[in-house]
Amino acid sequence: MHHLPTLGSAQCAKGMTAWALLLLVHHPRVINTDRAQRYSISQLSSIMKLSGLLALGSLLSSLGVLAVPIAEFDAKVAAGFRLIQTSDDKAPFWATEDEKLELLRKDIGYFDLTETYHLEEDLKAKKVKAVVERATYPAISKQTAVKALLPSLSTTNMNSYLSKLTAFNNRYYKATTGLDASNYIYDTLSSIAAGKSGVTVTKFSHSWAQQSIIARIAGSSSSAPIVVLGAHEDSINQSNPMSGRAPGADDDGTGAVNLIEVFRVLVANGFKPTKNVEFHWYSGEEGGLLGSNAIATNYKAAGKSVYAMLQLDMTGYVKPGTTGTITLVTDNTDATLTNYVISLAGAYSSIKTATTTCGYGCSDHSSWTRQGFPAAFPFESTFSNDNPNIHSAADTTSVTGFSWSHSLEFAKIGLAFAYELGA
């Protein structure tokens, strides 16, 4: 999870001007050099001072960046560079892994497009549109069935799952322990699904170690629209990603175990939806929404119809002295679906709702929005009151403010979302 309350602020620019300018000079082939000659170094430096790294993408856009040729693309990747985008209206640029980590430290949301760039460009060239089969969402009508299931959601179970996930040194997507964590999720879900007709659990492989996991409760037809509930399985220590301690209890252990428990309750009670209901645990969210964008792009290319997507990322923290809320993110989300989730909260949760914004690429819902699918993102608080311990060894359940009762409310929303839209 990352967020940027005010894009392009002076706070963002501080400390980033030098390395952003160096990046521009060091990778001149990413831009149209003929037009670049119209800008003096002093002009480039002034631009960087105004908005730091974010100005780089804007400048590249103004220079008329073209699609990266395959030969150049492959050479850059082989040399260890990644293709990064920090806004839809800013051009992608090449960055090192260390420069990606600096974005995370600065709370700048971004996509790492390296794995999906060629497919996305191909879809654009072919003018492929996301298949979305909905105009509006139905009125809430399954209260009797849903409310009968809510008491089965267990914080004891969620705590047990989370204890296993936080026991890994970290769940970094490139680390062996990240792979081990995804295997734990897969094994746990497979045990829940064992012997259940129409329930499957699969691994979605990537070019890095950790796999994404997809659990599916089949609908009336394999071609029926899909209802997606997502969370990310990886964690990161921003000081030492590969080997640093990163329990990731809240970011995003809470969302991950919310989904495991919702899946367990629905499967145990024989839920037979009309639509296909899928639960996704994404790899590499902290590395630039890698897993979710790979899957969302894959679904778009395959012509799969996604009816609605709900992201659960950080659900377990209430800042001391504040009142807990289910807070709906209103940027880079679908307004109609967001309002529907607010209605679900009113029907099935005991706490109030609020709204907030989180900036570009702040969590995996952004991948689905990017590909044209409707997505919603309920969050633990407003971003001014969110968990300050994330991306460090301190992201544990023992911190003051961690609340299983608060996280349970998001599991309720998840169950209601799956049942109301999937049935």
Secondary structure, 3 states (H helix, E strand, C coil): CCCCCCCCCHHHHCCCHHHHHHHHHHCHHHCCHHHHCCCCHHHHHHHHHHHHHHHHHHHHHHCCCCCCCHHHHHHHHHCCCEEEECCCCCCCEEECHHHHHHHHHCCCCCEECCCCHHHHHHHHHCCCCCECCCCCCCCCCCHHHHHHHHHHCCHHHHHHHHHHHHHCCCCCCCCHHHHHHHHHHHHHHHHHHCCCCCEEEEEECCCCCCCEEEEEECCCCCCCCEEEEEEECCCCCCCCCCCCCCCCHHHHHHHHHHHHHHHHHHHHCCCCCCCEEEEEEECCHHHCCHHHHHHHHHHHHCCCEEEEEEECCCCCECCCCCCCCEEEECCCCCHHHHHHHHHHHHHHCCCCEEEECCCCCCCCHHHHHHCCCCEECEECCCHHHCCCCCCCCCCCCCCCCECHHHHHHHHHHHHHHHHHHHC
